[in-house]
Amino acid sequence: MNQAYRNLKKAIERASFLNDALGKACLEAPQTARLIGELHRRIEITDSLMVSCAVAAACTECAKDTGSCCFREMGESYGVIELFANRLLGAELPQNYDFPGSCYFVGERGCRLKFRHSFCLNYFCPDLLERLGEKTVLAIQRQVGEQLLAGWQLEQALAKHVNSGSIQGHL
């Protein structure tokens, strides 16, 4: 196992610890609950758009076959707060790779994460770009921008929760 993989496993453990220690408080805090709800709503809209345009199916099949855009290092780049946000959004974090060589978070039905990096949402391979056309890609990217803004706002709020308590020493 390489260092990046060990760091990812540590980040998953820490995110689970945060979820156990702070998850309920974050879900009950009015501001954080509002931000989680807004991000969840934005994710549903983006996911629906990706499904209706067949992006989700194409990316899932490609990721399972070749890893391609969902490369190993992409999964290894997720941090504790991002993974904690995923837990708050109801994502289950895997214990192992399903497709070694691909992103750690690729499962049988695509990405297991709800809160994803900009690259994961904004990149379209040449084949998809050609199939979708500029108008569709721009519509998807506008929605993705709304989702990324909502995610950034939640990430900032969660970082404040984590940094404000005695929990800091346990990370």
N, C-alpha and C positions, 0 to 999 in steps of 0.2 A: 504494500500500500504506500502511495506517495504522501507527501506532507499535505498537499491540498486536500486529498481525500480525508486524512485524519482531522484536518481543520474543519471540514464540512461536518464530519460525524460529531465533533465537539460542538459546533454551532447548533446542530439538531438537538443534542442533549440539553444545551443551554436554553434553547427556545422552548423545549418541553418543560424545563424547570420554571421558566418565566410564566408559561401558560398555567402551570400548577399554582405558582405563587401569586401571580398578579392577574391572571385571566379573568376571573370573576369580577374583580374590582374594575378592570378596564371595561368590561362589558356593561357594568352598572354605572360607570361615571358618565354623566350626560354628554360631555363634549366628545369623549372617545367613542361612546355608543353611537352618537350621530355620525362621526367620521367612519366608523365601521359600516354602518348602514349605507352611507353614501357610496363608499367603495364597493360594497356588495352589489348595490344597484348598478353601478357603472360596469362592474365585471359581468353581470348578467346581460347587459346591453351589448357589450363587446363580444362576449361568447356567442350570443344569439346571432350577431352579425357574421362572426367567423364561421359558424355552422351553416347559416343560410347561403353564404358565398362559397361553401365547400373548402374553405381554407383549413379548418380544423381537421377534416378527414385527410386532406392531402398531406398536411404537416405530420399528423400522427403516423401515417403509413411510411413516410420518408424517414421519420425519426426511428421507427422500429427496424427499418431495413438497413439504413446506412449511418444513422446518427446525424449526419449532415449538419444542419443549422443548430440542432439540439446536441451540440458537442459536449464532451465530458467536462471541459473547463467551464462551460457556462453554468452547469449545476454546482460546480465547486466554488463559484463566486458568490453564492448567496450567504448573507450574514445573519446573525442572531436576530436582529430586529425584524428583518424581512421574513424570516421563518416563524418568528413569534406572531407576526401579523397573519401569516397563513394559518396558524393554529387557531387564532381568534376568528378567522373566517370559515373555520370548519374543515380545513384541509388536514388530512392525515399524512404525516411525513413518513416516507418509507424507511425501512431498516437496511435495505440493500438495493443494489442496482437490479433492475429487471432486464436491462439491455446494456451489458458492459460495453464501454466504448462510447455510449451515448450519454446524455445528461442524466444525472442521478435521479431526476424527478420524472423521467419519461416512463409511463406505465402502458399497459395494454390499450387504454383508451386515450392516450395522449398525455399531456402534462398534468401532473397531480396537484400542482400549485394553483392557487387562485390569484395570489399577488405575485406578479411576474415582472422581471426586468424589462426595460424598454426594448432591448434588442429582441427579446422573445416575442414581443407584441408588434414591433414595427418592421422587422426584416421580412422581406418577401423575395424569395429566390427568383431568378430570371423566368423560370417556367410559370410560377404563380403570377408574376407581374404581367406576363404576356396573356395568360388566360383570363385574368381579372380585368385588366384594362385600367387606365389611369383614373377614371371617374370612381370606380369601385374602391381602388386602393386609397384614394384621397378620402373617401367617406369613412373607410375603416380607420385610417390614421387620425382623422378628426375625433372619432369616438375614443380611440386609444389615448389620445392626448388628454381627454377628460378623465379617463381612468387613471392615467399616470399622475395627474395632478391630485386626484383624490387619494391615491396611494402615498404620495409624498407627504400630504397633510397628515395622514394617519401615522406614517413612519415618524414624523416629528413629534407627534403627541405621545407615541409609545416610548420614544427615546426619553422624553421628559419623565414619564412614569418610572421607567427603569432607573434613570439617574437620580431621581428625587428620594428614593427610599434606601433602606438598609440592605436591600437586595444586591446592591452593587458589589459588595464584597464576595458574593457567591458566584459571580460570573467570572 
